[in-house]
Amino acid sequence: PRVPESRVNTSWVLLSWLHLLKSWSLQDFRGGSFSVSTSKPVEAQQADTSEHHPVNDHDMSTINAALAEIEQGSVDGLAALGVGVAVGRLDSAALVQKFSQISGHDTEQSHARLVSIKAAYQSQADSAITSRYGIAPADLPAFYQWARASHQGKLQEAVHKQIHTHDVSGYRAMAAQWLAETPPSAATLKAAGLPVRMQDESQQVFVQGQWMRSSAAARAGLI
């Protein structure tokens, strides 16, 4: 039988034990404004800034199968552990051990199930970040590493959003900041058809008829 949607959403953080994700953070809600009437101030309706990016049916079936014997309350506990793993506060071995204790599977089987869950949700996260926010597939590992090292709090918020609602908007601001601060990798530039070379220990790209440092080209918005 198919696992309830609320249960599947909560399990999203299990993907984090390998690398995400980047996973995941950054709430971007606009503050409400107030208007004065003859009675009392009324809060204006907030704009909906959520961006939903559902898991595809095949990957959802994979997640359902991996969590088939686990009760909702236990999934919630695993989710809490998964957040810690996602942002780099906990070791992934703790998640594997807890999964094994709750499910009754041995460590190897638990590891395999977590790998399948991770792969399904990693695909969702990667697809959202590359298709919506402009980060090239070749640069995803560097983006996730940067997010865990420099923006742990924002990453945690993004993970929380994605767990409960499949809302990926938490990645938007982090992706924009990373793109502004980090020049594209050589692989990304070459994939885009731009010549790349190393000169004086710095990466250069040929753009608009001249060679320039990739970082300078990125700041100028040329790549």
KEKE-3310 file (N, C-alpha, C; in steps of 0.2 Angstrom, whole numbers, plus 5000, padded with zeros to 4 digits):
npx = (5004:5002:5012:5005:5005:5009:5018:5027:5032:5038:5049:5058:5071:5079:5087:5098:5109:5120:5125:5117:5112:5111:5103:5097:5089:5082:5070:5058:5048:5037:5035:5020:5009:5001:4984:4975:4959:4943:4941:4951:4969:4972:4980:4988:4986:4998:5010:5012:5026:5031:5038:5034:5041:5038:5041:5045:5034:5040:5051:5044:5038:5049:5053:5042:5043:5055:5051:5041:5038:5039:5032:5023:5026:5039:5045:5045:5055:5066:5067:5070:5083:5089:5089:5099:5110:5110:5114:5126:5129:5128:5134:5132:5132:5125:5112:5110:5111:5100:5089:5091:5088:5074:5068:5071:5079:5095:5112:5117:5106:5098:5107:5106:5093:5092:5101:5093:5082:5089:5094:5082:5077:5088:5089:5077:5080:5092:5087:5078:5086:5095:5086:5078:5086:5098:5111:5124:5124:5137:5142:5135:5140:5150:5142:5133:5143:5148:5136:5134:5145:5145:5133:5124:5113:5103:5102:5097:5084:5079:5079:5069:5058:5057:5055:5042:5033:5037:5042:5054:5059:5068:5080:5083:5088:5101:5107:5107:5116:5128:5131:5134:5145:5154:5164:5159:5163:5177:5172:5159:5159:5165:5156:5146:5151:5162:5179:5192:5206:5221:5230:5244:5241:5227:5210:5204:5193:5187:5179:5168:5178:5190:5202:5199:5199:5189:5182:5181:5174:5162:5157:5155:5144:5145:5146)
npy = (4994:5011:5024:5036:5054:5064:5057:5053:5066:5070:5061:5066:5072:5061:5059:5067:5061:5058:5069:5080:5090:5098:5099:5109:5128:5144:5154:5164:5174:5188:5202:5206:5220:5234:5242:5256:5257:5262:5254:5243:5239:5229:5215:5214:5202:5190:5188:5173:5164:5152:5138:5124:5108:5094:5076:5064:5051:5038:5039:5042:5030:5022:5028:5025:5011:5009:5014:5006:4997:5006:5015:5031:5039:5035:5038:5052:5054:5049:5059:5070:5067:5066:5080:5085:5078:5082:5096:5094:5093:5080:5063:5052:5039:5038:5040:5029:5018:5021:5020:5006:5001:5005:4999:4986:4980:4974:4982:4983:4982:4993:5003:5002:5005:5018:5024:5022:5031:5043:5044:5046:5058:5066:5068:5075:5087:5091:5093:5104:5114:5116:5118:5129:5138:5141:5135:5125:5108:5102:5110:5107:5099:5107:5118:5113:5109:5122:5127:5119:5122:5136:5142:5135:5137:5143:5132:5122:5128:5127:5113:5110:5116:5109:5096:5096:5102:5100:5112:5121:5133:5138:5136:5146:5160:5156:5150:5161:5169:5161:5160:5173:5174:5164:5159:5150:5133:5125:5115:5118:5129:5125:5116:5125:5130:5139:5144:5139:5142:5140:5152:5160:5153:5155:5153:5157:5163:5164:5177:5188:5192:5192:5186:5184:5184:5171:5174:5188:5189:5183:5192:5203:5199:5192:5179)
npz = (5000:4997:5005:5016:5010:5020:5028:5019:5015:5027:5027:5019:5023:5025:5014:5016:5021:5013:5005:5003:5003:5001:5006:5016:5014:5020:5022:5014:5016:5014:5024:5032:5029:5036:5037:5042:5049:5054:5064:5069:5066:5051:5046:5031:5017:5015:5002:4992:4992:4989:4981:4973:4970:4965:4970:4957:4951:4950:4959:4971:4973:4976:4988:4996:4996:5003:5016:5020:5032:5043:5056:5057:5068:5071:5059:5060:5070:5064:5054:5061:5065:5052:5048:5056:5050:5037:5038:5043:5056:5062:5061:5047:5050:5062:5058:5050:5060:5068:5060:5057:5070:5072:5061:5061:5052:5046:5047:5034:5026:5030:5027:5013:5010:5014:5005:4993:4996:4998:4985:4977:4983:4981:4968:4965:4972:4965:4952:4954:4959:4948:4937:4941:4947:4941:4944:4937:4933:4935:4945:4957:4968:4973:4977:4987:4997:5000:5005:5017:5024:5025:5027:5037:5045:5036:5027:5035:5037:5024:5022:5031:5025:5013:5018:5023:5014:5001:4996:4987:4988:4997:4993:4984:4987:4992:4981:4972:4979:4980:4966:4963:4970:4966:4953:4938:4936:4927:4919:4918:4911:4899:4894:4891:4879:4880:4879:4890:4900:4910:4918:4925:4937:4939:4934:4917:4905:4889:4882:4874:4865:4871:4884:4901:4919:4926:4938:4937:4925:4929:4939:4932:4925:4913:4911)
capx = (5000:5005:5012:5002:5009:5012:5023:5033:5035:5043:5055:5063:5077:5084:5092:5104:5115:5126:5128:5114:5108:5110:5099:5092:5086:5081:5063:5058:5041:5037:5032:5013:5009:4995:4981:4971:4952:4939:4941:4958:4973:4971:4986:4987:4987:5005:5011:5014:5033:5033:5039:5034:5044:5036:5045:5041:5030:5044:5055:5040:5037:5055:5053:5037:5045:5060:5049:5035:5037:5040:5027:5023:5030:5046:5048:5047:5061:5071:5067:5074:5090:5091:5090:5106:5115:5109:5118:5133:5130:5128:5137:5127:5131:5120:5105:5109:5110:5093:5085:5091:5084:5067:5065:5073:5084:5102:5115:5118:5099:5096:5111:5104:5086:5093:5104:5088:5079:5094:5095:5076:5076:5093:5086:5072:5084:5096:5083:5075:5092:5098:5081:5075:5090:5104:5117:5125:5125:5144:5144:5131:5144:5153:5137:5131:5148:5148:5130:5135:5151:5145:5126:5121:5106:5099:5102:5092:5077:5077:5077:5063:5053:5056:5052:5034:5028:5041:5044:5061:5061:5073:5087:5083:5093:5107:5109:5109:5122:5133:5132:5137:5152:5158:5164:5158:5169:5179:5168:5153:5161:5167:5149:5143:5155:5167:5186:5195:5213:5224:5235:5246:5237:5220:5206:5202:5188:5187:5172:5168:5184:5196:5203:5198:5198:5182:5179:5179:5168:5156:5155:5152:5138:5147:5145)
capy = (5000:5018:5027:5043:5059:5067:5053:5053:5072:5070:5057:5069:5073:5055:5060:5071:5058:5057:5075:5087:5094:5103:5100:5113:5133:5151:5156:5171:5177:5195:5204:5209:5227:5235:5247:5259:5258:5265:5249:5241:5237:5223:5213:5212:5195:5189:5185:5166:5164:5145:5135:5117:5104:5087:5070:5060:5045:5032:5040:5042:5023:5020:5030:5021:5004:5009:5015:5002:4994:5010:5019:5038:5042:5033:5042:5059:5054:5049:5065:5075:5065:5068:5087:5086:5075:5087:5102:5093:5092:5073:5059:5048:5032:5038:5039:5021:5014:5022:5016:4999:4999:5006:4995:4979:4978:4975:4989:4984:4983:4999:5008:5001:5008:5025:5026:5023:5037:5048:5045:5049:5065:5070:5069:5081:5093:5093:5096:5110:5119:5117:5121:5135:5143:5142:5131:5120:5101:5100:5114:5105:5097:5113:5122:5109:5110:5129:5129:5116:5126:5144:5144:5130:5139:5143:5126:5119:5130:5125:5106:5110:5117:5103:5090:5096:5104:5100:5119:5121:5140:5139:5136:5152:5165:5153:5149:5167:5171:5157:5161:5179:5174:5159:5158:5144:5128:5124:5110:5121:5134:5121:5113:5131:5132:5144:5142:5140:5141:5142:5157:5163:5150:5157:5151:5162:5162:5168:5180:5195:5193:5193:5182:5187:5179:5169:5177:5195:5188:5182:5198:5207:5196:5190:5172)
capz = (5000:4997:5011:5016:5008:5025:5030:5014:5015:5032:5026:5014:5026:5025:5008:5017:5025:5009:5003:5002:5002:4999:5006:5012:5019:5017:5021:5010:5016:5014:5030:5031:5030:5040:5035:5047:5048:5059:5070:5071:5060:5048:5043:5024:5015:5012:4995:4992:4988:4989:4974:4974:4965:4968:4968:4952:4954:4951:4965:4976:4974:4979:4995:4999:4998:5008:5023:5021:5038:5048:5058:5056:5074:5070:5053:5062:5074:5059:5051:5065:5064:5046:5048:5058:5045:5031:5039:5045:5063:5064:5057:5044:5054:5068:5055:5048:5066:5071:5055:5058:5076:5071:5055:5062:5046:5048:5045:5027:5023:5032:5022:5006:5010:5015:4999:4988:4998:4996:4977:4975:4984:4978:4961:4966:4974:4960:4947:4956:4959:4941:4932:4943:4950:4937:4945:4933:4937:4937:4951:4962:4974:4977:4980:4993:5001:5002:5009:5023:5028:5026:5028:5040:5047:5030:5024:5039:5035:5017:5023:5034:5020:5008:5021:5025:5008:4994:4994:4986:4987:5002:4990:4979:4989:4993:4975:4970:4982:4977:4959:4963:4974:4964:4946:4936:4935:4920:4916:4916:4905:4893:4892:4888:4873:4881:4880:4896:4901:4917:4917:4932:4943:4939:4928:4913:4900:4883:4882:4871:4861:4875:4889:4907:4924:4927:4943:4934:4920:4933:4943:4927:4922:4906:4911)
cpx = (5004:5006:5009:5007:5012:5018:5029:5036:5040:5049:5060:5070:5082:5089:5098:5110:5121:5129:5123:5115:5107:5107:5099:5090:5084:5073:5063:5051:5042:5033:5025:5013:5002:4991:4976:4964:4949:4939:4948:4962:4972:4977:4984:4989:4995:5005:5014:5020:5035:5034:5040:5037:5043:5041:5041:5039:5035:5048:5051:5039:5043:5055:5048:5039:5050:5057:5042:5033:5037:5034:5028:5028:5037:5049:5049:5053:5067:5072:5071:5082:5093:5092:5098:5111:5115:5114:5125:5134:5130:5131:5132:5126:5126:5113:5104:5108:5103:5088:5085:5087:5077:5064:5066:5077:5091:5105:5115:5111:5097:5100:5108:5097:5087:5097:5098:5084:5083:5094:5088:5076:5082:5092:5082:5076:5088:5092:5080:5080:5094:5093:5078:5080:5097:5110:5118:5126:5132:5146:5140:5135:5147:5148:5134:5136:5148:5142:5131:5140:5149:5138:5122:5114:5101:5097:5096:5085:5075:5075:5070:5057:5051:5053:5044:5030:5031:5042:5051:5063:5066:5080:5088:5089:5100:5111:5111:5116:5128:5135:5136:5144:5157:5158:5162:5164:5171:5175:5161:5154:5162:5160:5145:5146:5160:5174:5188:5202:5215:5230:5237:5242:5230:5216:5204:5197:5188:5180:5173:5175:5190:5196:5202:5197:5190:5179:5177:5173:5162:5153:5152:5146:5139:5146:5140)
cpy = (5006:5021:5034:5048:5063:5064:5053:5060:5073:5066:5060:5070:5067:5056:5063:5067:5057:5064:5081:5092:5097:5102:5105:5119:5139:5152:5163:5174:5184:5197:5207:5216:5228:5242:5249:5260:5261:5260:5248:5239:5230:5221:5211:5205:5195:5186:5178:5166:5157:5143:5127:5113:5097:5081:5067:5054:5039:5033:5040:5034:5020:5022:5026:5014:5004:5011:5011:5000:4999:5015:5027:5041:5041:5037:5049:5059:5053:5055:5070:5073:5067:5075:5088:5083:5080:5093:5101:5093:5085:5069:5054:5041:5032:5037:5032:5017:5015:5019:5009:4997:5000:5001:4987:4976:4978:4981:4989:4985:4990:5004:5008:5005:5016:5028:5027:5029:5043:5050:5048:5056:5070:5072:5075:5087:5096:5096:5103:5116:5121:5120:5127:5140:5144:5139:5125:5113:5100:5104:5112:5103:5103:5118:5119:5110:5117:5130:5125:5120:5133:5146:5138:5131:5139:5137:5122:5121:5128:5117:5106:5111:5111:5097:5090:5098:5103:5107:5119:5129:5142:5139:5142:5157:5162:5152:5155:5170:5167:5159:5168:5179:5169:5159:5151:5139:5128:5120:5113:5126:5131:5118:5119:5133:5137:5141:5144:5138:5143:5147:5160:5160:5152:5155:5157:5159:5167:5171:5187:5197:5194:5188:5186:5182:5177:5172:5184:5194:5187:5188:5203:5205:5193:5182:5169)
cpz = (5000:5003:5011:5014:5014:5028:5025:5014:5021:5031:5022:5017:5026:5019:5010:5020:5020:5007:5003:5007:5005:4999:5007:5016:5016:5017:5018:5010:5017:5021:5028:5032:5033:5037:5041:5045:5054:5065:5072:5065:5058:5045:5035:5022:5012:5006:4996:4988:4988:4982:4975:4968:4967:4966:4962:4955:4955:4958:4971:4978:4978:4987:4999:5001:5003:5015:5024:5028:5044:5050:5058:5062:5073:5064:5055:5066:5069:5055:5055:5065:5057:5045:5050:5054:5039:5032:5042:5052:5066:5059:5054:5047:5059:5064:5053:5054:5068:5066:5056:5065:5075:5066:5057:5056:5049:5045:5038:5024:5024:5028:5015:5005:5010:5008:4993:4990:4996:4989:4975:4976:4982:4971:4961:4967:4968:4954:4948:4956:4952:4937:4934:4945:4947:4939:4940:4936:4939:4943:4957:4969:4977:4980:4987:4998:5004:5007:5016:5027:5030:5028:5031:5042:5041:5027:5028:5038:5029:5018:5026:5029:5015:5012:5022:5019:5001:4991:4993:4986:4992:4999:4985:4981:4990:4986:4971:4973:4980:4970:4959:4966:4970:4956:4944:4935:4928:4916:4914:4910:4899:4890:4889:4881:4874:4882:4887:4896:4908:4915:4924:4938:4944:4933:4924:4908:4895:4881:4879:4868:4865:4881:4896:4913:4925:4932:4941:4930:4924:4936:4938:4923:4915:4905:4916)
residu = (PRO:ARG:VAL:PRO:GLU:SER:ARG:VAL:ASN:THR:SER:TRP:VAL:LEU:LEU:SER:TRP:LEU:HIS:LEU:LEU:LYS:SER:TRP:SER:LEU:GLN:ASP:PHE:ARG:GLY:GLY:SER:PHE:SER:VAL:SER:THR:SER:LYS:PRO:VAL:GLU:ALA:GLN:GLN:ALA:ASP:THR:SER:GLU:HIS:HIS:PRO:VAL:ASN:ASP:HIS:ASP:MET:SER:THR:ILE:ASN:ALA:ALA:LEU:ALA:GLU:ILE:GLU:GLN:GLY:SER:VAL:ASP:GLY:LEU:ALA:ALA:LEU:GLY:VAL:GLY:VAL:ALA:VAL:GLY:ARG:LEU:ASP:SER:ALA:ALA:LEU:VAL:GLN:LYS:PHE:SER:GLN:ILE:SER:GLY:HIS:ASP:THR:GLU:GLN:SER:HIS:ALA:ARG:LEU:VAL:SER:ILE:LYS:ALA:ALA:TYR:GLN:SER:GLN:ALA:ASP:SER:ALA:ILE:THR:SER:ARG:TYR:GLY:ILE:ALA:PRO:ALA:ASP:LEU:PRO:ALA:PHE:TYR:GLN:TRP:ALA:ARG:ALA:SER:HIS:GLN:GLY:LYS:LEU:GLN:GLU:ALA:VAL:HIS:LYS:GLN:ILE:HIS:THR:HIS:ASP:VAL:SER:GLY:TYR:ARG:ALA:MET:ALA:ALA:GLN:TRP:LEU:ALA:GLU:THR:PRO:PRO:SER:ALA:ALA:THR:LEU:LYS:ALA:ALA:GLY:LEU:PRO:VAL:ARG:MET:GLN:ASP:GLU:SER:GLN:GLN:VAL:PHE:VAL:GLN:GLY:GLN:TRP:MET:ARG:SER:SER:ALA:ALA:ALA:ARG:ALA:GLY:LEU:ILE)
# end
